[in-house]
Amino acid sequence: MAPVPPPGTVEKSSKMHSKVVIIGSGPAGHTAAIYLARANLQPVLFEGFMANGFAAGGQLTTTTDVENFPGFPSGIMGPELMEKFREQSIRFGTRIVTETVSKVDLSARPFRYWREMQEDQEPETADTIIMATGASAKRLGLKGEESYWQSGISACAVCDGAVPIFRNKPLAVIGGGDSAAEEATYLTKYGSHVYVLVRRGELRASKIMARRLQNNPKITLLWNTVAVECQGDGDLLNNLLIQNVLTGEQRDLQVNGLFYAIGHEPATSIVRSQLQTDPDGYIITVPGTTQTSVKGVFAAGDVQDKRYRQAITSAGSGCMAALEVEKLIAEEEEFGE
């Protein structure tokens, strides 16, 4: 566990000092910004410039129809939803910076941070920081993957499983752990049949989850099997070329949906050595809060949530982080800390 640093004597930056800096521009970051701006704390939000491979707005900018975010009964496109978040942040006074924070120093307060391409210059400072940098789904880089991403290929069954293109169609899930078992089971509500491609001859999933898969008549487990190529009609995925890793035999598997369940990578490289994280790199927060192992640093959204990873839960934790920041700043100003 990273130690909580002693009260620091770092001077406030002459370039820019902020009461709160938010790093990340997904639902968590913008929700925190909206709350903090309305509280007159003048938050600064770094939305990044293709940080972690995503445009400002995070993973939702790569999503087409979002049908499960409350308030949009007819659904909304992912990029449009994030643009509305951004507009609302700006409306209340958030300062948005389209640059990436590439380095932070959390050893003393105020915290110091550097923008990308400016690491050799004077750092800027912040009394508090909210990490809302998210996590990205691991991909396999299959042939045809880019062509059919969000056109038949997804990394979130809960997000996309109910989309019309998957209803009553054969689907495939890649993975052998609990996540794959959960996603495959969930998809049986919508697909006509679900194939689970398992690279090995056994599942890594817990016994109870493995039993559910094996006992479900709508699920077929394909052992020692990997996907080789994603194929389609030019618009939508309709076939997978699969291969048996023991025999080398290849064959077609006609499916209209492919779901990756091989894990996510949290964007925590700039803080991983300074904050307490779990073995997978997710930031650990005090249960029931967004407070990290360093006082004044908070984490919200997928960067600390490896279970739900939904836009609405990210927004909720962004709200929590903002209220906790507001409380901390008020207490420190009152008692002169």
Salt bridges, closest charged atoms under 4 A:
GLU47 OE1 - ARG86 NE 2.94
GLU99 OE2 - ARG115 NH1 2.80
ASP105 OD2 - ARG112 NH2 2.84
GLU124 OE2 - ARG115 NH2 2.94
ASP127 OD1 - HIS17 NE2 3.12
GLU146 OE2 - ARG139 NH1 3.10
GLU265 OE2 - ARG272 NH2 3.52
ASP278 OD2 - LYS306 NZ 2.97
ASP280 OD2 - LYS306 NZ 2.66
GLU331 OE2 - LYS327 NZ 2.65
GLU332 OE2 - ARG109 NH1 2.68
GLU332 OE2 - LYS295 NZ 3.97
GLU333 OE2 - LYS19 NZ 3.12
GLU337 OE1 - LYS295 NZ 3.68
